[in-house]
Amino acid sequence: MQDYELTTLADGERVITERLDRVRSVAIGFWVGSGSRDEDEGRAGVSHFLEHLLFKGTRSYSAQEIAETFDGLGGELNAVTTREYTVVYARVMDEHLETALDVMSDMVYAPTLADLDSEREVVLEEIAMVEDAPQDLVHDLLGRAVFGDHPLGRPVLGRAEVIESVTRRVLLAQHRSRYVAPSTVVAAAGNIDHDQLVGLIRGHAAKKAPQPSRSPRPRALLVEPPSAGTVFQRKDTEQYHVCIGAPGLARDDDRRFALSILDSILGGSASSRLFQEIREKRGLAYNVYTFASLFAETGELGIYVGTREDNLERCLEITAQEIDDLAAGGAKEVELRRAKESMKGRIMLSMESTSSRVNRLGKSIVTDSELLDLDEILGHIEAVEADDVGGLAAELLAPERLSAAGIGPTEALFQKAVEHVNPGLLEAAAA
């Protein structure tokens, strides 16, 4: 059973901890409810750019002092922006918690947003790096194919033309509206005393900006996903990089455990159907896998394959066959058992990592998700039956729901191949 303590401070900031006496380290992070889906089209990428700037100096620490402090502690410091939140996280020896927390709280609440132009170039290089990596870029294209013009369909990194022109004033406004106490969660796991951490955070209250006079604009929820479509980018590549996908499940959907089993059986492991049938038995691709993401009101379920021109159509034909078989109730008991044990094993192994534990805590609280204890999670996994997997495959991966994104030399070849998974895509592309 997972034991944790949760405190909500007077200003609305939440603090959650899990004490692990057997370790000498602490993993700690600030989760902020600010992600790429909170931006409008004209500010696409501002959340991620702001995350970069948190490292460029604060009221009390220069960028170099931030780096030197954590190097001197022998610690780790990083950050990431997602569609729904931004997190600044670290791992340090327990004796260095106070120092780490002082620096991190400064970064989150009192950044100077300095070196704007030099960091602008860093972010533009990051965007260019993705543009040069079709195996990564195609996932961004799938987002657009599945979610259309909705913010969930935009890449987290944003658009280069926005980053090139965004001003410090815009970034400051984003920080003041989103990096506020009620939207922030501090989570820690390791050799940590909850009351001590709460006291330290209360001591940093002066760093926080005053509450804005009005609440941030609420998120635009995806009421109705657009019809399935295709997005193709022509590029002279040796392989075609293709993603097939559809809207998935919301984060609080009870069927999310069945979705994880479906993901594992179809393409989420080395023993999965697509990996075995496409790579191991036929040698048609080096990379083939499935993936699933959960958001507040929806999700994304997808399949990736990278393969040469001669193999593309056959790869997607096999993909369609395996989806059809699972949707018809073809999940075998041995597959179900293997997927369950794989999930349980990964969860149990992750519990040995303070970083995994703190990520679970912070993510659950900042997204207002149910925080189940370990026994409850294992029970939900065990309760999944073959009919649950088949029903979910039939619903989520129905041909008419499947969108497609591709990168390669010839769009006509891509369009012909994706007809195997959704015969209506060619007609939709021509409309």
ABEGO torsion letter per residue (X at the ends): XBBBBBBBBAAGBBBBBBBBAABABBBBBBBBBBBAAABBAAABGAAAAAAAAAAAEBAABBAAAAAAAAAAAGBBBBBBBBAABBBBBBBBBAAAAAAAAAAAAAAAAABAGBGAAAAAAAAAAAAAAAAABAAAAAAAAAAAAAAEABAAABBAAEBAAAAAABBAAAAAAAAAAABBAAABBBBBBEBBBAAAAAAAAAAAAAABBBBBABBBBBBBBBABBBBBBBBBBBBBBABBBBBBBBBBBBAABAAAAAAAAAAAAAAABAABAAAAAAAAAAGABABBBBBBBBBAABBBBBBBBBBBAAAAAAAAAAAAAAAAAAAAGABBAAAAAAAAAAAAAAAAAAAABAAAAAAAAAAAAAAGBBBBBAAAAAAAAAABBAAAAAAAAAAAABAAABBBBBBEABAAAAAAAAAAABAAAAAAAAX
